[in-house]
Amino acid sequence: MQANNERARGTASAFGAYIIWGFLVLYWKLIEDLPSLDIICYRIVWTPVCMSLLFLALRKWRRVFVSEFRGLFGNPSQALRLFAASLLISINWLTYLYAVNHGHVAEASLGYFINPLLNFVLSFVFLKERLSRAGVAACLLALVGVVIVGVQAGVIPWISLTLASTFSVYGLIKVRINLRSYSGLTMETLLMLPLALVYLLGFAEAGFMGYGAEENALVFGAGIVTAVPLLLFAEAVPKISYISIGFIQYISPSITFLLSVFVFKEPIPPMKLFGFCFIWVGILIFCFDTARAAGGRARIRAERS
């Protein structure tokens, strides 16, 4: 029963993270006139501040900043993994903001469509997870869709590939880091904090918080909108399979894709839309198969009780 509750919490957390990430493009559009590197650095600066306020409210300050930090630096391999994770998520953020600020929202969404396919490969190679026949069919449909979209573009989609690869490996590293979700996120941003501060204090054109009141409030809010979905993601990773996370992830790029079409009015050629249809059919198959398997497990437990 406890395992089922943990799985349910993990699934709900994953859904919450990817729904927020899907709509987050609307927030970044509010500050699209600011340099992408500035926004990334402010995310790195303000995220640990927001997390620290949360720790104070929950009275977890001592546990995080004394016990777990001490344990981290006493384990070099753990610290190295965390540094790699922080570097990968920073590259991912910068690439995504570049795509949003330069009118490549649809290409950004393609990156997160590719991401789950890489998750499946990584989970098979490193975590020894397996797919059902329906799951394999869903993966193949998604792969066909990604290939169609890539061929239609006619160029190597470097934005998509960078987003997909950095976040896939980031997620795999998170699986292997033995830290609470809130501790891991705080440490990731703290590791990048010195570099971010050096840039903002010494090289940013507007200086540190040198914008108007509205822009300053929005870049501070970047810490909040960064922390919430990453916390949910970190909460989900240890509780459900990496393959399940991969398919739930399709929620985010689907939302972003729809926003790119109906809100930002980016042109979507018919062939690209055809490719997305393959991906969405694969998602439906996987969701149906997951629900059917969960129902079967519930019936077995009921018969045994």
C-alpha positions in Angstrom: 0.0 0.0 0.0 2.8 2.4 0.9 4.5 1.7 -2.4 1.3 2.5 -4.3 0.9 5.8 -2.4 4.5 6.7 -3.2 3.9 5.9 -6.9 0.7 8.0 -6.9 2.6 10.9 -5.3 5.4 10.6 -7.8 3.0 10.5 -10.7 1.1 13.5 -9.5 4.3 15.4 -8.9 5.5 14.6 -12.4 2.2 15.8 -14.0 2.4 19.0 -12.0 6.0 19.7 -13.0 5.4 19.2 -16.7 2.2 21.2 -16.8 4.0 24.1 -15.2 6.9 23.8 -17.6 4.5 23.7 -20.5 3.0 27.1 -19.6 6.3 28.6 -18.4 7.0 30.0 -21.8 4.3 32.6 -21.1 6.4 33.9 -18.2 9.6 34.1 -20.2 7.8 36.0 -22.9 7.2 38.8 -20.3 11.0 39.4 -20.1 12.0 38.4 -23.6 13.7 41.8 -24.1 16.3 41.0 -21.4 19.5 39.1 -22.4 19.0 35.4 -22.0 22.3 35.0 -20.0 21.1 37.7 -17.6 17.8 35.8 -17.0 19.7 32.5 -16.4 22.0 34.1 -13.9 19.1 35.6 -12.0 17.4 32.2 -11.9 20.5 30.8 -10.4 20.8 33.7 -7.9 17.1 33.8 -6.7 16.3 30.1 -6.7 18.4 29.3 -3.6 17.1 32.4 -1.9 13.5 31.2 -2.5 14.4 27.7 -1.3 16.1 29.1 1.8 12.9 31.0 2.7 11.0 27.8 2.3 13.4 26.0 4.6 12.9 28.6 7.2 9.2 28.3 7.0 9.3 24.5 7.2 12.1 24.6 9.9 14.4 22.4 7.8 17.3 24.9 7.6 19.6 22.9 9.9 18.9 19.6 8.2 19.7 20.9 4.8 22.6 23.3 5.5 24.3 21.3 8.2 23.6 17.6 7.9 23.1 17.1 4.1 25.7 19.7 3.0 28.3 18.1 5.2 27.4 14.7 3.9 27.7 15.9 0.3 31.2 17.3 0.6 32.2 14.2 2.4 31.3 12.2 -0.7 33.4 13.3 -3.7 31.5 11.2 -6.3 28.1 12.6 -5.1 29.5 16.1 -5.3 30.8 15.5 -8.8 27.4 14.2 -9.9 25.6 17.2 -8.4 28.0 19.6 -10.2 27.4 17.8 -13.5 23.7 18.1 -12.9 23.9 21.8 -12.1 26.0 22.5 -15.3 23.6 20.5 -17.5 20.4 22.3 -16.2 22.1 25.7 -16.7 22.9 24.9 -20.3 19.3 23.6 -20.7 17.9 26.9 -19.3 20.1 29.0 -21.5 19.2 27.1 -24.7 15.5 27.2 -23.9 15.5 31.0 -23.2 17.4 31.6 -26.4 14.8 29.6 -28.3 11.9 31.5 -26.7 13.5 35.0 -27.2 14.4 34.4 -30.8 11.0 32.9 -32.0 11.9 29.2 -31.9 9.2 28.0 -29.5 8.1 25.2 -31.7 11.7 24.0 -32.1 12.1 24.1 -28.3 8.9 22.0 -27.9 10.5 19.5 -30.4 13.5 19.1 -28.1 11.2 18.0 -25.3 9.4 15.6 -27.6 12.8 14.0 -28.4 13.8 14.0 -24.7 11.6 11.0 -23.6 13.1 8.9 -26.4 16.5 9.5 -25.0 15.0 8.7 -21.5 14.0 5.3 -22.8 17.4 4.6 -24.2 19.1 5.7 -21.0 16.7 3.8 -18.8 17.3 0.6 -20.9 21.1 0.9 -20.8 21.7 2.2 -17.3 18.6 1.4 -15.2 17.6 -1.9 -16.9 14.0 -0.9 -17.2 11.7 -2.6 -19.7 8.7 -1.7 -21.9 5.6 -3.7 -22.6 4.7 -4.4 -26.3 2.3 -1.4 -26.2 5.0 0.7 -24.8 7.4 -0.3 -27.6 4.7 0.5 -30.1 4.2 3.9 -28.5 7.9 4.6 -28.6 8.1 3.6 -32.3 5.2 5.9 -33.2 6.9 8.8 -31.2 10.2 8.1 -33.0 8.5 8.2 -36.4 6.9 11.5 -35.5 10.2 13.0 -34.4 11.9 11.9 -37.6 9.1 13.4 -39.7 9.4 16.7 -37.9 13.2 16.7 -38.2 13.1 15.9 -41.9 10.5 18.6 -42.5 12.8 21.2 -40.9 15.6 20.4 -43.4 18.4 21.3 -41.0 20.0 19.8 -37.9 17.7 21.0 -35.1 20.6 22.0 -32.7 18.2 23.7 -30.2 16.0 20.6 -30.0 19.0 18.2 -29.6 20.7 20.3 -27.0 17.5 20.6 -24.9 16.8 16.9 -25.2 20.2 15.6 -24.4 21.0 18.0 -21.4 17.7 17.3 -19.7 17.8 13.5 -20.3 21.2 13.2 -18.7 20.2 15.6 -16.0 17.3 13.4 -15.1 19.4 10.3 -15.1 21.9 11.9 -12.7 19.1 12.9 -10.4 18.0 9.3 -10.2 21.5 8.4 -8.9 21.9 11.3 -6.4 20.8 10.3 -2.9 19.4 13.6 -1.7 16.0 15.0 -0.8 14.4 16.9 -3.6 14.7 20.3 -2.0 18.3 19.8 -0.9 19.4 18.7 -4.4 17.9 21.7 -6.1 19.3 24.1 -3.6 22.8 22.6 -3.9 22.6 22.6 -7.7 22.0 26.3 -7.9 24.4 27.1 -5.1 27.2 25.4 -7.1 26.6 27.8 -10.0 25.9 30.8 -7.8 29.5 32.2 -7.8 29.7 32.2 -11.6 26.3 33.9 -11.9 27.2 36.6 -9.4 30.5 37.3 -11.1 28.7 37.8 -14.4 25.9 40.0 -13.0 28.2 42.2 -10.9 31.0 42.6 -13.4 29.7 41.9 -16.9 25.9 42.4 -17.2 25.2 45.5 -19.2 22.5 46.8 -16.8 24.4 45.7 -13.6 22.9 43.8 -10.8 19.1 44.4 -10.7 19.6 47.5 -12.8 16.3 47.2 -14.6 13.0 49.0 -13.9 10.8 47.9 -11.0 8.6 45.6 -13.1 11.6 43.8 -14.7 13.3 43.4 -11.3 10.1 41.9 -9.9 9.9 39.5 -12.8 13.6 38.3 -12.6 13.1 37.8 -8.9 10.0 35.7 -9.7 12.2 33.6 -12.0 13.5 32.0 -8.8 10.1 31.0 -7.8 8.9 29.6 -11.1 12.2 27.8 -11.5 12.1 26.2 -8.0 8.5 24.9 -8.0 8.5 22.6 -11.1 12.1 21.4 -10.4 11.0 20.5 -6.8 8.1 18.5 -8.2 10.3 16.8 -10.8 12.9 15.9 -8.1 10.0 14.5 -6.0 8.8 12.4 -8.8 12.1 10.9 -10.0 12.7 8.4 -7.2 9.0 7.3 -7.0 8.1 6.2 -10.5 10.0 4.6 -13.4 12.1 6.7 -15.6 10.2 5.5 -18.6 6.9 6.7 -17.1 8.5 10.1 -16.5 9.5 10.1 -20.1 6.0 9.8 -21.4 4.5 12.1 -18.8 7.0 14.6 -20.1 5.1 14.8 -23.4 2.6 17.0 -21.7 5.0 19.9 -21.5 6.0 20.2 -25.2 2.4 19.6 -26.3 1.3 22.6 -24.3 4.3 24.6 -25.6 3.6 23.6 -29.1 -0.1 24.6 -28.9 1.0 28.0 -27.4 3.4 28.5 -30.3 0.6 28.0 -32.8 -2.4 29.7 -31.2 -0.7 32.4 -29.0 2.6 33.2 -30.7 1.4 32.5 -34.2 4.5 30.6 -35.3 4.0 29.0 -38.7 3.5 25.2 -38.5 3.8 23.4 -41.9 1.3 20.5 -42.5 4.1 17.9 -42.5 5.3 19.1 -39.1 1.7 18.8 -37.8 1.5 15.3 -39.3 4.7 14.3 -37.3 3.2 15.7 -34.1 0.1 13.5 -34.6 2.3 10.4 -34.5 3.8 11.6 -31.3 0.4 12.3 -29.7 -1.0 8.9 -30.8 2.0 7.3 -29.1 1.3 9.2 -25.9 -2.3 8.0 -25.9 -1.3 4.4 -26.4 1.2 4.6 -23.5 -1.3 6.2 -21.2 -3.9 3.6 -22.0 -1.4 0.8 -21.4 -0.3 2.3 -18.1 -3.9 2.7 -16.9 -4.7 -0.9 -18.0 -1.6 -2.3 -16.2 -2.5 -0.3 -13.0 -6.0 -1.7 -13.1 -4.7 -5.2 -13.4 -2.5 -4.8 -10.4 -5.4 -3.4 -8.4 -7.5 -6.4 -9.3 -4.8 -8.8 -8.3 -4.4 -7.1 -4.9 -8.2 -7.2 -4.4 -8.3 -10.9 -5.1 -5.5 -11.6 -2.7 -7.0 -9.6 0.2 
